[in-house]
Amino acid sequence: MNTRIRITATAEGQERVLTDDALSFLLELHDAFECQRQQQLQDRRKRRAAFADGDVPRFLEATERIRRDDSWRVAPPAPGLEDRRVEITGPIERKMTINALNSGAKVWLADCEDASSPLWRNVIASQVNLQDAIREQIEFTSPEGKEYRVTATETPTIVVRPRGWHLDEHRIIVDGKPMSGSLVDFGLHVFHNAEELIARGSGPYFYLPKIENHLEARLWNDVFVMAQQLLVLPQGTIRATVLIETITAAFEMEEILYELREHSSGLNAGRWDYLFSMIKAFRLRGPEFVLPDRAQLTMTAPFMRAYTEQLVRACHRRGAHAIGGMAAFVPSAKDPEATERALSAVASDKSREAGDGFDGSWVAHPGLVATCREAFDAVLGDEPNQLGRSREDVPVDGDALIDLSTTPGEITESGLRSNIEIGIRYMEAWLRGHGAVAIHSLMEDAATAEISRSQVWQWIYNESATSDGRTITRERCLGVVDELDRGFERAEGNRFREAIALFREIALEETYPAFLTLAGTERYLAEGVERSATGPMPVQTDASAPVTQTTSREADEQEREAA
């Protein structure tokens, strides 16, 4: 191993993943792009400060020529990405990988980001599971003896979502500093699997999260070009779909497509992170930017309609796929009536997206694949997509994108309590290694937890009131935390003490951390140790080691199995 690189943790399967050649490849990417990554992160901080001072995002004058030029298009759809009417997402856990491959979806988003907790064992296991899944060698036997195998005759195309530019990989140290989590996830997958994927008629495909502007997309494009050169792959072999999940990216959708055009597979309406981005960007700007309960923030809100319709317009104008947002419901065999209501809501949501021109959409559970497929089948028929459907009828309207004041709804006591409970329960599971968590029949991930804690912070800062007229204060929220704390089920190995401490830090203190995952990783998961509220705790490094579940988590898992 190169002496410049230091690995600070161990996990089962690590020798398969962190080979000397793979680490040399990562090092070349690091040396070429780390300075640019740091510059982009510094620019992000400057933009956040500008928003706090009263600035608003706007369409860029400097790139107007790109938007006005009707001649350019992105590359045609890559093999395996022509038809994307149903995409299933989830962490790259072994059992969930098999379930996703058997789901009947067209695409599986193998998630190293918001649906994955960045414990070292998860980082390594994700890469091991990808290698095995791609080579059709993946099996799993549960502790209870239940066997899982891929039985589908047609499996989804695999698209990997690496971590965002802002996240470091603290267990891989180069010259004393952590490597980019983005480059680690991307680099290990493309190094080990690109040739195998191409040989099987697909390719190394990616979803790019948390991009804030076209310069960050340009950085990814430069990474792709260099990786293809180093691995002797034809330029354009790597493809990427960009999640439009920040308000600044919504003003640069065509520019993002332009920067990646040789490698572009389209844009996705990352609805939950987009809501988080709106709250984060305007949290200091007064009551007109305060949104109601998270449960009331539907895709029919005017600013969300503007965002999704302008996304379809931008994509189809450039020959790129437009992929719709996540359906987060979890079907429950124990409550058929609730499941029926959930399926009806999903069907309505997906029918709206198909009618708006989207080429496909996301679900978080295999039980929703058929509902999503039926909605898109009704519009697409035998066609693989709607790329031929222009949405030039949609106005390009920057004011509509940031018009939060017309959003219907109110802040309620139950909405406040729900945000606090979800934030704590999610982070407790996240600290134990679970990035996708079923809570009250909804699949929660880092994005939805970000909305929950950010709304609480914004409501306190703006002295918002619930519908009963009571002001939301830090003291009131602490009272809710204490009440919930007394009611949480505590199985052996639970992390509620640390989760509550982390929630108080990221939601109830004056300082607002930009990302809960950033704060949580640096506080508890960096450099091979999990830090508790009172001191460091050893990391579970064995990928096969059992993780103790809380009672509610066990119930949710059982519901998912039954569904």
Secondary structure, DSSP 8 states (H G I E B T S, - for coil): --TTEEE----TTHHHHS-HHHHHHHHHHHHHHHHHHHHHHHHHHHHHHHHHTT------STTHHHHH--S-------TT-S--SEEEEEE--HHHHHHHHTS--SEEEEESSTTS---HHHHHHHHHHHHHHHTT--EEE-TT--EEE---SS--EEEEE---TT-EEEEEEETTEEEEHHHHHHHHHHHHHHHHHHHTT---EEEE-S--SHHHHHHHHHHHHHHHHHTT--TT-SEEEEEE-SHHHHTTHHHHHHHTTTTEEEEEE-HHHHHHHHHHHHTTS-GGG----GGG--TTSHHHHHHHHHHHHHHHHTT--EEEEEE-B---TT-HHHHHHHHHHHHHHHHHHHHHT-SEEEESSGGGHHHHHHHHHHHHTT-S--TT---TTS---HHHHT--TT------HHHHHHHHHHHHHHHHHHHTT-SSEEETTEEE-HHHHHHHHHHHHHHHHTT-B-TTS-B--HHHHHHHHHHHHHHS---TT--HHHHHHHHHHHHSSSS--S-HHHHHIIIIIGGGEEE-SSSEEE----TTS-----HHHHHHHHHHHH-
